[in-house]
Amino acid sequence: MHKLTEILSIKYPVIMAPMFLVTNTKMMIAALNCDIAACIPALNYRTDEELRTAIKEIRENTNSTALGINLIVNKSNIKLKKQLESCLDLEVDFIITSLGSPKEIIQKCKAKGIKVFCDVINLEMALKVQNLGANGIIAVNNSAGGHLGKLSAKEMMNEFKDEINIPIISAGGVGTKNGLEEKINLGFSGVSIGSPFIACEEADISLEYKQACVDYGRNDIVISTKLSGSPCTVINTPYVKKVGTKQNWLEKILSKNKSLKKWVKMITFLKGMRSFEKAAFSSNYNAVWCAGTSIEYTTKILPVKDIIKRLVF
């Protein structure tokens, strides 16, 4: 099975994971110039013009062949068509798809030689995207930050190894060189790492959010359904303890109503995005901050290059 280093022509088998509203062009440039791959959510840009400008700026400041864009491929993303057009037009190196069928993305990217990796949380999803022609899968485990899977990395590899013959990249729980080596030894082609990069100097989020990643650790991460309707990991601050982590009775009923389900999901998703945006840039502690268990290894706010050093040297 091809290693991530071979697929994307990078030195280290690491993708700086796409983080909604956290990842920016400065972080991308710093990561790509340290010889790892890096991916940014297309939704971090309000307009298609801004997305295009960002891709061009990253290209101008790095010689990397591992520039990725994350596309949300479900119906809640009304900007998808334009975002995909820009990725194809500007020939990004790879795309990571999340939350939906990647069929159209894979077909269109193949013609351009753009690699497509797909987020999956179980074998059924992995087999589907493999059959669609994906170049690899991002196996999102139960230690991932943000939206997470139900299985551990080891359980996923045990399920996948005899059925999946495309590269498998592990997402979740890695914050040290030992953690990275452990995943490679399990048989993964590489790792996708997000939460350790939240507290980087280059991020434009609030200092309070970064400091929370320093002050809190693995045992302070809880799962909330309030933010987007789907289970999502957040830091268990006093504010989160006060507001709770479960949907209220009305949200639960609406989410289960067959005829309303799709619309409720879309509204909850958009509402969640807005509340996360408010939280990410908020300078007070009445905020819900997304992060994964790998903030355990964050002891100070550092430049991206120093976080990468901790992971690969």
SEKEVO-520747 format. One record per residue (C-alpha): residue in three letters; x, y, z. Coordinates in steps of 0.001 Angstrom, whole numbers, padded with zeros to 6 digits, always signed. Example, Ala and Ser with C-alpha at 12.3 -4.5 7.8 and 13.67 -1.06 7.14 Angstrom:
% SEKEVO-520747
Ala+012300-004500+007800 Ser+013670-001060+007140 
//
This chain:
% SEKEVO-520747
Met+000000+000000+000000 His+001425+003383-001023 Lys+002614+005668+001731 Leu+001272+009200+002008 Thr+004804+010496+001434 Glu+004860+008842-002009 Ile+001339+009900-003017 Leu+001882+013601-002259 Ser+005684+013828-002637 Ile+006286+014988+000934 Lys+008999+014095+003439 Tyr+006792+013310+006448 Pro+003551+011231+006406 Val+001437+013982+007961 Ile-001528+016076+006825 Met-002284+019211+008824 Ala-006009+018523+009045 Pro-008593+021014+007794 Met-010117+022827+010778 Phe-013232+024913+010312 Leu-012422+028611+010902 Val-009029+027769+012427 Thr-006862+026854+009425 Asn-005743+029884+007410 Thr-003286+030686+004606 Lys-000432+031497+007038 Met-000787+028074+008682 Met-000982+026365+005287 Ile+002174+028063+003983 Ala+004115+027293+007178 Ala+003070+023622+007150 Leu+003725+023073+003436 Asn+007175+024663+003777 Cys+007983+022079+006482 Asp+007420+019215+004004 Ile+004088+017895+005279 Ala+000708+018077+003511 Ala-001877+020635+004596 Cys-005577+021021+003939 Ile-007943+023951+004479 Pro-011777+023893+004511 Ala-013236+025692+001498 Leu-015917+026936+003903 Asn-013302+029030+005723 Tyr-013853+031498+002859 Arg-017148+033316+002493 Thr-016864+033828-001252 Asp-015436+031898-004166 Glu-013204+034851-004973 Glu-011660+034673-001474 Leu-011060+030940-001854 Arg-009314+031445-005192 Thr-007172+034260-003811 Ala-006130+032042-000882 Ile-005156+029106-003120 Lys-003086+031436-005334 Glu-001402+033031-002304 Ile-000450+029605-000886 Arg+000894+028514-004283 Glu+003006+031687-004592 Asn+004629+031116-001194 Thr+005465+027415-001388 Asn+006778+024874-003885 Ser+004796+022069-002262 Thr+002787+019483-004180 Ala+000577+018758-001159 Leu-001942+021613-001056 Gly-005365+020274-000124 Ile-008896+021646+000109 Asn-011637+020122+002252 Leu-015100+020062+000686 Ile-018334+019384+002595 Val-020287+017335+000067 Asn-023732+017161+001653 Lys-026749+019283+000664 Ser-026179+021819+003447 Asn-023202+023202+001501 Ile-024826+025378-001128 Lys-021401+026654-002234 Leu-020081+023216-003252 Lys-020461+023593-007041 Lys-018435+026812-007131 Gln-015851+025505-004647 Leu-015261+022380-006738 Glu-014946+024472-009927 Ser-012232+026585-008277 Cys-010333+023500-007062 Leu-010418+022001-010555 Asp-009577+025269-012263 Leu-006608+026048-009993 Glu-005583+022371-009879 Val-005124+021883-006150 Asp-003105+018751-005305 Phe-005750+016900-003328 Ile-009241+017168-001901 Ile-010630+015702+001302 Thr-014391+015091+001160 Ser-016585+015082+004268 Leu-020225+014365+005139 Gly-021703+012949+001931 Ser-021147+011030-001303 Pro-017887+011953-003066 Lys-018942+010375-006398 Glu-019035+013569-008491 Ile-015869+014957-006857 Ile-013890+011782-007613 Gln-015061+011654-011238 Lys-014202+015297-011949 Cys-010873+015249-010081 Lys-009619+012066-011777 Ala-009615+013824-015149 Lys-007374+016549-013691 Gly-005059+014229-011763 Ile-006228+015660-008431 Lys-006135+013098-005600 Val-009286+012559-003522 Phe-009254+011298+000059 Cys-012588+010671+001787 Asp-013487+010901+005466 Val-014968+007599+006687 Ile-015890+006242+010114 Asn-016570+002575+009279 Leu-015869-000231+006813 Glu-019154+000214+004933 Met-018272+003815+004050 Ala-014675+002853+003256 Leu-015784+000178+000773 Lys-018200+002614-000902 Val-015546+005266-001543 Gln-012985+002659-002576 Asn-015459+001389-005202 Leu-016032+004965-006387 Gly-012305+005285-007103 Ala-011029+007351-004166 Asn-007218+007620-003885 Gly-007312+007012-000153 Ile-009432+007210+002957 Ile-009193+009306+006097 Ala-010160+006887+008886 Val-011744+009173+011501 Asn-011426+007421+014859 Asn-012986+007971+018289 Ser-010132+010270+019395 Ala-010651+012762+016570 Gly-011396+016426+017235 Gly-014659+017912+015948 His-016887+015260+014389 Leu-015546+011872+015398 Gly-015972+008156+014710 Lys-016978+005335+017057 Leu-013979+003010+016681 Ser-010376+003316+017849 Ala-007579+003537+015268 Lys-006590-000063+016015 Glu-010171-001333+015622 Met-010483+000508+012309 Met-007248-000964+010964 Asn-008318-004464+012027 Glu-011596-004032+010127 Phe-010060-002396+007072 Lys-006796-004247+006457 Asp-008214-007230+004524 Glu-010899-005271+002652 Ile-009332-001942+001750 Asn-006486-001790-000759 Ile-006139+001981-001049 Pro-004074+004064+001429 Ile-005612+004482+004882 Ile-004769+007678+006778 Ser-005519+007779+010505 Ala-007289+010845+011924 Gly-007489+011455+015648 Gly-005454+011349+018834 Val-001924+011972+017534 Gly+000092+014768+019142 Thr+003618+013340+019443 Lys+006251+011546+017383 Asn+005501+008331+019322 Gly+001825+008617+018435 Leu+002687+009091+014779 Glu+005027+006083+014733 Glu+002429+003943+016507 Lys-000102+004607+013712 Ile+002455+003877+010972 Asn+003358+000611+012754 Leu-000327-000352+012809 Gly-000291-000150+008998 Phe-001615+003349+008293 Ser-000126+005198+005297 Gly-000032+008457+007225 Val-001858+010569+009788 Ser-004120+013605+009706 Ile-003467+015911+012679 Gly-005625+018883+013657 Ser-006016+019814+017339 Pro-002265+020213+018125 Phe-002219+023054+015555 Ile-005063+025074+017157 Ala-002660+026768+019577 Cys-000254+027948+016882 Glu+001010+031508+016523 Glu-000236+031737+012930 Ala-003914+031022+013758 Asp-006213+034066+013792 Ile-008531+032664+016461 Ser-008777+034272+019900 Leu-005933+033978+022383 Glu-008464+032545+024873 Tyr-009241+029603+022529 Lys-005521+028892+022054 Gln-004866+029192+025803 Ala-007735+026769+026530 Cys-005891+024174+024400 Val-002816+024745+026589 Asp-004679+024718+029916 Tyr-006990+021762+029293 Gly-006082+018159+028395 Arg-007367+014795+027203 Asn-009717+014336+030183 Asp-011379+017702+029552 Ile-012755+016746+026126 Val-016484+015920+026021 Ile-018915+015085+023230 Ser-021636+017613+022483 Thr-024591+017386+020082 Lys-025608+021010+020654 Leu-023195+022562+018165 Ser-024136+020858+014892 Gly-026657+018164+015777 Ser-023991+015500+015269 Pro-021602+014355+018025 Cys-018740+016853+018188 Thr-015842+017099+020651 Val-015538+020276+022722 Ile-013458+021492+025675 Asn-015400+021044+028915 Thr-015024+024615+030188 Pro-017189+025963+033058 Tyr-019426+027514+030363 Val-019948+024138+028616 Lys-020734+022551+032003 Lys-023357+025264+032528 Val-025080+025049+029099 Gly-024834+021252+028779 Thr-023854+019048+025850 Lys-027196+017501+024782 Gln-029824+018813+022366 Asn-032982+020027+024085 Trp-036290+018120+023789 Leu-037553+020220+020860 Glu-034317+019808+018853 Lys-034447+016044+019454 Ile-038078+015725+018304 Leu-037459+017827+015184 Ser-034327+015810+014327 Lys-036383+012604+014365 Asn-039345+013888+012321 Lys-039047+012231+008883 Ser-040453+015073+006798 Leu-038545+017785+008676 Lys-035310+015888+009338 Lys-033387+017139+006283 Trp-034269+020791+006901 Val-033625+020597+010631 Lys-030226+019056+009944 Met-029384+021857+007510 Ile-030545+024628+009875 Thr-028736+023021+012839 Phe-025569+022715+010741 Leu-025700+026390+009693 Lys-026568+027501+013224 Gly-023693+025407+014567 Met-021292+026953+012049 Arg-022330+030440+013158 Ser-021985+029673+016858 Phe-018564+028106+016283 Glu-017500+031189+014318 Lys-018553+033406+017213 Ala-016698+031163+019677 Ala-013473+030861+017665 Phe-012912+034611+017632 Ser-014528+035459+020954 Ser-012400+037046+023667 Asn-014585+035858+026531 Tyr-014934+032450+028097 Asn-018669+032109+027330 Ala-017823+030100+024229 Val-017891+026496+023029 Trp-014470+025554+021688 Cys-013948+022532+019459 Ala-010849+020385+020080 Gly-009763+016765+020310 Thr-007950+014714+022946 Ser-004542+015424+021384 Ile-004519+018896+023025 Glu-003067+016811+025880 Tyr+000350+017438+024297 Thr-000097+021211+023856 Thr+001897+022959+026569 Lys+002404+026366+024973 Ile+001444+028458+021944 Leu+004086+027808+019259 Pro+004757+028508+015579 Val+003509+025786+013171 Lys+007098+024759+012368 Asp+007825+023987+016043 Ile+004642+021896+016385 Ile+005755+019901+013322 Lys+009211+019417+014862 Arg+007577+017841+017908 Leu+005739+015418+015619 Val+008537+014348+013300 Phe+011920+014834+015024 
//
